[in-house]
Amino acid sequence: MPKKVVVLGAGPAGYVCAIRLAQLGQQVTVVEKEFLGGTCLNVGCIPSKAMIAAGSLLHRLGEMAAMGITAKDVRLDVAKLVEWKSGVVAKLTGGVGGLLKNHKVEVVMGTGRIAGRSSVVVKTQDGERTLACDEIVIATGSVPIEIPGFAFDEDRVWSSTGGLRPTRVPEHLVVIGGGYIGLELGMMYRKLGAQVTVLEATAGALPGQEKDCVKVIEKSMKKLGIALLTETFARGYEHKAGKSYVRIQTKSGEDTIVCDQILSTVGRKPFSAGLGLESIGLATDSKGFLAVDRQMRTKVPNVWAIGDIAGQPMLAHKGSKEGLVAAAAIAGGKDEFDARCVPAVIFTAPEMASVGLTEAQCKEQGLQYKVGTFPFAASGRAMSLMETEGFVKVIGDARTDEILGVHMVGPEVTELIAEATLAIEMGATCEDIARTIHAHPTLPEAFMEAAEAVHGMAVHIYQRK
């Protein structure tokens, strides 16, 4: 007999889980309070990358003179850009809806609340509806974190959601938070023509990321004219005569920055408000996460948690993988979340991507390791693209030669990281990658050369013995 499964949330974790459950013969209902595809497809990953692509194209037009290309009278129509971005989103969310329908997954639009171990109550436009079920999957995603003094009104103070629905390009944008969301959107707006100031509480941009890669990003920010204020805290703001006066605390004391738009991107937190967890004896930890086992099961045997609420890293692709694992387990399979690594991609300029251990983590764990790097400045393909910033770094185990981590910053590295992820997942060595023929001229050759460089044998750079 198929099980009746209710999935709370239709984001990248929830809808993927629902489709896989249906493929495995289960009877599935998805409850979604806002929109199919969740934050990622609607106000996160997809729309941000669409607008980043537009900003990059506009910026590159100004650099094409070196190729003999001159573009005149280039203008930005913000309303048209937002309309195009919304069209991309609509196609994808419509596709998700079609997939759910084709797999005979029922979609109930409304706010779901767990009423018991076998019951979910949904508040819809037509009133309350009770769904009886055998299994419950919590995939409720996350929401932006507000900081004191900067409540989101999506007018003067944008969250990432408001930042993707502009009616104009700000003259001066102050970004609170120098993590990946803040830098992605900040660099995008700089390329669209805004003056940008980034406030970061720690000692540098992109805290927690591979430091050598971050140095390239910080150098690029300076080149673009973005002001990065580190060890700086935003304390509040006042709005007068069309301007916002942002009070900041720095190492040197207090100061004020005048701008016409504020974007607060200090992180996200799992969403569980009003979910009814207490009705089944569940509670989140101090950071808002639910504890799960390797099959994504909570301490309540028929209740599962996937995606952002199931713990770090809070990434769409991690959530999708967890959805597949949970679906298989619910259907009686023995699947577990046993990924050796989860890649991270950052769409700054240049792009940055990482998978596996950083050098700092290797040192913390007392591992013996070797490092090989290859600069894109020595890549023929990167030269032909006029994008030679950055490098590929490969970290290998000094004893076994197994790849421990790969970190990239440069052109299209968000695509290149897939090969590195597969290599670590399959236990490949640096020599395995070095001996694999890579097509020429392509950007992935940089990964091959970096793997060679681990052994001091890169061909297209000189390595001093």
Secondary structure as the mmCIF struct_conf table of DSSP 4:
data_model
#
loop_
_struct_conf.conf_type_id
_struct_conf.id
_struct_conf.beg_label_comp_id
_struct_conf.beg_label_asym_id
_struct_conf.beg_label_seq_id
_struct_conf.end_label_comp_id
_struct_conf.end_label_asym_id
_struct_conf.end_label_seq_id
HELX_LH_PP_P HELX_LH_PP_P1 PRO A 2 LYS A 3
STRN STRN1 LYS A 4 LEU A 8
BEND BEND1 GLY A 11 GLY A 11
TURN_TY1_P TURN_TY1_P1 PRO A 12 ALA A 13
HELX_RH_AL_P HELX_RH_AL_P1 GLY A 14 GLN A 23
TURN_TY1_P TURN_TY1_P2 LEU A 24 GLY A 25
STRN STRN2 GLN A 27 GLU A 32
BEND BEND2 LYS A 33 GLU A 34
TURN_TY1_P TURN_TY1_P3 LEU A 36 GLY A 37
HELX_RH_AL_P HELX_RH_AL_P2 GLY A 38 VAL A 43
BEND BEND3 GLY A 44 GLY A 44
HELX_RH_AL_P HELX_RH_AL_P3 CYS A 45 LEU A 61
TURN_TY1_P TURN_TY1_P4 GLY A 62 GLU A 63
HELX_RH_3T_P HELX_RH_3T_P1 MET A 64 MET A 67
TURN_TY1_P TURN_TY1_P5 GLY A 68 GLY A 68
BEND BEND4 ASP A 73 ASP A 73
HELX_RH_AL_P HELX_RH_AL_P4 VAL A 78 ASN A 102
TURN_TY1_P TURN_TY1_P6 HIS A 103 LYS A 104
STRN STRN3 GLU A 106 MET A 109
BEND BEND5 GLY A 110 GLY A 110
STRN STRN4 THR A 111 GLY A 116
TURN_TY1_P TURN_TY1_P7 ARG A 117 SER A 118
STRN STRN5 SER A 119 THR A 124
TURN_TY1_P TURN_TY1_P8 GLN A 125 ASP A 126
STRN STRN6 GLY A 127 ALA A 132
BEND BEND6 ASP A 134 ASP A 134
STRN STRN7 GLU A 135 ILE A 138
STRN STRN8 SER A 142 PRO A 144
HELX_LH_PP_P HELX_LH_PP_P2 ILE A 145 GLU A 146
TURN_TY1_P TURN_TY1_P9 PRO A 148 GLY A 149
BEND BEND7 GLU A 154 ARG A 156
STRN STRN9 VAL A 157 TRP A 158
HELX_RH_AL_P HELX_RH_AL_P5 SER A 160 GLY A 163
TURN_TY1_P TURN_TY1_P10 LEU A 164 LEU A 164
BEND BEND8 ARG A 165 ARG A 165
BEND BEND9 THR A 167 ARG A 168
BEND BEND10 GLU A 171 GLU A 171
STRN STRN10 HIS A 172 ILE A 176
BEND BEND11 GLY A 179 GLY A 179
HELX_RH_AL_P HELX_RH_AL_P6 TYR A 180 LYS A 191
TURN_TY1_P TURN_TY1_P11 LEU A 192 GLY A 193
STRN STRN11 GLN A 195 LEU A 199
BEND BEND12 ALA A 201 LEU A 206
TURN_TY1_P TURN_TY1_P12 PRO A 207 GLY A 208
BEND BEND13 GLN A 209 GLN A 209
HELX_RH_AL_P HELX_RH_AL_P7 LYS A 211 LEU A 224
TURN_TY1_P TURN_TY1_P13 GLY A 225 GLY A 225
STRN STRN12 ALA A 227 LEU A 229
BEND BEND14 GLU A 231 GLU A 231
STRN STRN13 PHE A 233 LYS A 240
TURN_TY1_P TURN_TY1_P14 ALA A 241 GLY A 242
STRN STRN14 LYS A 243 THR A 250
TURN_TY1_P TURN_TY1_P15 LYS A 251 SER A 252
STRN STRN15 GLY A 253 CYS A 259
BEND BEND15 ASP A 260 ASP A 260
STRN STRN16 GLN A 261 SER A 264
BEND BEND16 VAL A 266 VAL A 266
STRN STRN17 ARG A 268 PRO A 270
TURN_TY1_P TURN_TY1_P16 ALA A 273 GLY A 274
BEND BEND17 LEU A 275 LEU A 275
HELX_RH_3T_P HELX_RH_3T_P2 LEU A 277 ILE A 280
TURN_TY1_P TURN_TY1_P17 GLY A 281 GLY A 281
TURN_TY1_P TURN_TY1_P18 SER A 286 LYS A 287
BEND BEND18 GLY A 288 GLY A 288
HELX_LH_PP_P HELX_LH_PP_P3 PHE A 289 ALA A 291
TURN_TY1_P TURN_TY1_P19 ARG A 294 GLN A 295
BEND BEND19 MET A 296 MET A 296
STRN STRN18 ARG A 297 ARG A 297
BEND BEND20 LYS A 299 VAL A 300
TURN_TY1_P TURN_TY1_P20 PRO A 301 ASN A 302
STRN STRN19 VAL A 303 ALA A 305
HELX_RH_3T_P HELX_RH_3T_P3 GLY A 307 ALA A 310
BEND BEND21 GLN A 312 PRO A 313
HELX_RH_AL_P HELX_RH_AL_P8 ALA A 316 ILE A 330
TURN_TY1_P TURN_TY1_P21 ALA A 331 GLY A 332
BEND BEND22 ARG A 340 ARG A 340
STRN STRN20 ALA A 344 ILE A 346
BEND BEND23 THR A 348 PRO A 350
STRN STRN21 GLU A 351 GLY A 356
HELX_RH_AL_P HELX_RH_AL_P9 GLU A 359 GLU A 364
TURN_TY1_P TURN_TY1_P22 GLN A 365 GLY A 366
STRN STRN22 TYR A 369 PRO A 375
HELX_RH_3T_P HELX_RH_3T_P4 PHE A 376 ALA A 378
HELX_RH_AL_P HELX_RH_AL_P10 GLY A 380 SER A 384
TURN_TY1_P TURN_TY1_P23 LEU A 385 MET A 386
STRN STRN23 PHE A 391 ASP A 397
TURN_TY1_P TURN_TY1_P24 ALA A 398 THR A 400
STRN STRN24 GLU A 402 GLU A 402
STRN STRN25 ILE A 403 GLY A 410
TURN_TY1_P TURN_TY1_P25 PRO A 411 GLU A 412
HELX_RH_AL_P HELX_RH_AL_P11 VAL A 413 GLU A 425
TURN_TY1_P TURN_TY1_P26 MET A 426 GLY A 427
STRN STRN26 THR A 429 THR A 429
HELX_RH_AL_P HELX_RH_AL_P12 CYS A 430 ARG A 435
BEND BEND24 THR A 436 THR A 436
BEND BEND25 HIS A 440 PRO A 441
TURN_TY1_P TURN_TY1_P27 LEU A 443 PRO A 444
HELX_RH_AL_P HELX_RH_AL_P13 GLU A 445 VAL A 454
TURN_TY1_P TURN_TY1_P28 HIS A 455 GLY A 456
BEND BEND26 VAL A 459 ILE A 461
#
